[in-house]
Amino acid sequence: MSNKPLTIGLFGFGCVGQGLWKIAEQRSDIQIKKICVKSRHKPRPLPESYFTYNPDDILSDPETDVVVELIDDAGAALQILKNALQKGKHVVTANKRMLAENLIEVLRLQRQHNRAVLYEAAVCGSIPIIRTLEEYYAHQEITAIDGIFNGSTNYILTRVLDENRTYAEALHEAQKAGFAEADPTLDVEGLDPRYKLSLAILHAFGMVLLPEQIPVAGISKIGKEEVRFARQNGLSLKLSVGAVKEGNRIFAYVLPQFVPVAGALAAVRHEFNAVHITGSYTGKQLLVGKGAGSLPTALAVLSDIAALHHNYRYAYTKYANAASLEFTTDVSVKAWVRFSDGSGNHWQAFTKIIGGAANASGQVVVGELPLDKLMALQEQNRVTAVLIADDCTISTLPADATGVMQQVA
Ligand SMILES: NC(=O)c1ccc[n+]([C@@H]2O[C@H](COP(=O)([O-])OP(=O)(O)OC[C@H]3O[C@@H](n4cnc5c(N)ncnc54)[C@H](OP(=O)(O)O)[C@@H]3O)[C@@H](O)[C@H]2O)c1
């Protein structure tokens, strides 16, 4: 592509779209020609002449080089992406759900139409993770990628653990501050970070792992028992994502996790995100930053648009070379599992019990068990499961620790 200003057709003028407009106004190398939105009746901060309600006004415009898709509807976004590529336009998108749910199709369409689809903003907002994995880390084996991929839940957990809010209060505050949606399900149930992890896995390991394959549990079942256990043991609580490569096997998860208060992830508070990348040459490295927000996310979008100036597209280097990778849930994890139901032999799923408690109103078991058994347990309504990171030291187990131990013996 030449150095003439890129002509952009923008879909969506919400939080990120307006951020991009503000940034673009200050630059001479990009020009947003038209903006397609949905509602005809919303007041807009720009003259009506900038807007259209007909996607074709952008998609069929021969002057438009790049379609920037920043809408909140994954189904409509996929259609926009397909039509844009068919019309020979490059696409920049922030839509993690659309991308993760249609990874194979998105890869195929890029090849078929020989156009770029770039999506830095889709994973952890302003943290430059996709291109970093794709370029900088392409030259070493990555053995793990993990961290905090969702700002809303990190904000809620920080308020609950560090600032003594109840879960309901913290959720309300997150919504008021604009960190959580009115319907917070995608965030608090872990689905949003799971989309992001699916994309990160493609670029880190070269594996297509659809979101529904990745074990997930959110934070909505976290109660005062988990908060007390964390405080008693000098731990923090995060909604952690992780993907680990052992030989040719990869396991992945999105689960609440206790981490040491003195560790790097505990220091990532409120709406901030973090990504640990562990590589064969570098060891572990950490990127921390704003995972959402108008201008931070718009910067990631701008960075993709700027990359198109020099014909950048993802090489998918790891994907091209990853013939024999296998997904597994056959790994052992350390976890806290609380059962609101006091009866039953729940601890039988565990291969090693570190401690636990049982009384008429419930049971807690801390121990090791296979990841698939943990997921089967936590799917039950009245069960809360939290991973325990390897570097946690547990000094205080639940009070009546003899209950379970006696029953196991
Ligand atoms: N917000 C963030 O911090 C953030 C961070 C990373 C990634 N993202 C991703 O960025 C994308 C946009 O998020 P956002 O927070 O900016 O959303 P938003 O504030 O809810 O705005 C959504 C925009 O999309 C428009 N829209 C919806 N359906 C449309 C359709 N079929 N055709 C044309 N326009 C349509 C809406 O039009 P109206 O104005 O007419 O309603 C609105 O302008 C999402 O995929 C999100 O996951 C957001």
Ligand as a Chemical Component Dictionary entry (heavy atoms), coordinates in Angstrom:
data_LIG
# 
_chem_comp.id                   LIG 
_chem_comp.type                 NON-POLYMER 
_chem_comp.pdbx_formal_charge   0 
_chem_comp.three_letter_code    LIG 
# 
loop_
_chem_comp_atom.comp_id 
_chem_comp_atom.atom_id 
_chem_comp_atom.alt_atom_id 
_chem_comp_atom.type_symbol 
_chem_comp_atom.charge 
_chem_comp_atom.model_Cartn_x 
_chem_comp_atom.model_Cartn_y 
_chem_comp_atom.model_Cartn_z 
_chem_comp_atom.pdbx_ordinal 
LIG N1  N1  N 0  -15.202 -1.213 24.860 1  
LIG C1  C1  C 0  -13.977 -1.668 24.981 2  
LIG O1  O1  O 0  -13.185 -1.209 25.805 3  
LIG C2  C2  C 0  -13.511 -2.801 24.092 4  
LIG C3  C3  C 0  -12.223 -3.334 24.278 5  
LIG C4  C4  C 0  -11.770 -4.333 23.422 6  
LIG C5  C5  C 0  -12.596 -4.796 22.405 7  
LIG N2  N2  N 1  -13.852 -4.277 22.271 8  
LIG C6  C6  C 0  -14.693 -4.783 21.178 9  
LIG O2  O2  O 0  -14.930 -3.706 20.285 10 
LIG C7  C7  C 0  -16.206 -3.845 19.681 11 
LIG C8  C8  C 0  -17.012 -2.570 19.924 12 
LIG O3  O3  O 0  -17.165 -2.392 21.313 13 
LIG P1  P1  P 0  -17.762 -1.023 21.915 14 
LIG O4  O4  O 0  -17.557 -1.129 23.385 15 
LIG O5  O5  O -1 -17.232 0.136  21.185 16 
LIG O6  O6  O 0  -19.320 -1.220 21.594 17 
LIG P2  P2  P 0  -20.497 -0.159 21.858 18 
LIG O7  O7  O 0  -20.020 1.002  22.630 19 
LIG O8  O8  O 0  -21.628 -0.962 22.395 20 
LIG O9  O9  O 0  -20.866 0.354  20.388 21 
LIG C9  C9  C 0  -21.355 -0.542 19.443 22 
LIG C10 C10 C 0  -21.584 0.207  18.146 23 
LIG O10 O10 O 0  -21.922 -0.757 17.143 24 
LIG C11 C11 C 0  -23.009 -0.250 16.397 25 
LIG N3  N3  N 0  -23.723 -1.401 15.799 26 
LIG C12 C12 C 0  -24.277 -2.476 16.403 27 
LIG N4  N4  N 0  -24.769 -3.333 15.477 28 
LIG C13 C13 C 0  -24.511 -2.769 14.270 29 
LIG C14 C14 C 0  -24.771 -3.176 12.934 30 
LIG N5  N5  N 0  -25.379 -4.331 12.659 31 
LIG N6  N6  N 0  -24.364 -2.358 11.941 32 
LIG C15 C15 C 0  -23.726 -1.177 12.196 33 
LIG N7  N7  N 0  -23.446 -0.747 13.446 34 
LIG C16 C16 C 0  -23.844 -1.542 14.468 35 
LIG C17 C17 C 0  -23.840 0.505  17.387 36 
LIG O11 O11 O 0  -24.677 1.394  16.665 37 
LIG P3  P3  P 0  -25.608 2.482  17.403 38 
LIG O12 O12 O 0  -24.656 3.564  17.818 39 
LIG O13 O13 O 0  -26.558 2.895  16.361 40 
LIG O14 O14 O 0  -26.226 1.751  18.567 41 
LIG C18 C18 C 0  -22.741 1.215  18.181 42 
LIG O15 O15 O 0  -22.341 2.401  17.547 43 
LIG C19 C19 C 0  -16.837 -5.095 20.307 44 
LIG O16 O16 O 0  -16.575 -6.200 19.482 45 
LIG C20 C20 C 0  -16.070 -5.255 21.612 46 
LIG O17 O17 O 0  -16.025 -6.604 22.071 47 
LIG C21 C21 C 0  -14.315 -3.298 23.079 48 
# 
loop_
_chem_comp_bond.comp_id 
_chem_comp_bond.atom_id_1 
_chem_comp_bond.atom_id_2 
_chem_comp_bond.value_order 
_chem_comp_bond.pdbx_ordinal 
LIG N1  C1  SING 1  
LIG C1  O1  DOUB 2  
LIG C1  C2  SING 3  
LIG C2  C3  SING 4  
LIG C2  C21 DOUB 5  
LIG C3  C4  DOUB 6  
LIG C4  C5  SING 7  
LIG C5  N2  DOUB 8  
LIG N2  C6  SING 9  
LIG N2  C21 SING 10 
LIG C6  O2  SING 11 
LIG C6  C20 SING 12 
LIG O2  C7  SING 13 
LIG C7  C8  SING 14 
LIG C7  C19 SING 15 
LIG C8  O3  SING 16 
LIG O3  P1  SING 17 
LIG P1  O4  DOUB 18 
LIG P1  O5  SING 19 
LIG P1  O6  SING 20 
LIG O6  P2  SING 21 
LIG P2  O7  DOUB 22 
LIG P2  O8  SING 23 
LIG P2  O9  SING 24 
LIG O9  C9  SING 25 
LIG C9  C10 SING 26 
LIG C10 O10 SING 27 
LIG C10 C18 SING 28 
LIG O10 C11 SING 29 
LIG C11 N3  SING 30 
LIG C11 C17 SING 31 
LIG N3  C12 SING 32 
LIG N3  C16 SING 33 
LIG C12 N4  DOUB 34 
LIG N4  C13 SING 35 
LIG C13 C14 SING 36 
LIG C13 C16 DOUB 37 
LIG C14 N5  SING 38 
LIG C14 N6  DOUB 39 
LIG N6  C15 SING 40 
LIG C15 N7  DOUB 41 
LIG N7  C16 SING 42 
LIG C17 O11 SING 43 
LIG C17 C18 SING 44 
LIG O11 P3  SING 45 
LIG P3  O12 DOUB 46 
LIG P3  O13 SING 47 
LIG P3  O14 SING 48 
LIG C18 O15 SING 49 
LIG C19 O16 SING 50 
LIG C19 C20 SING 51 
LIG C20 O17 SING 52 
# 
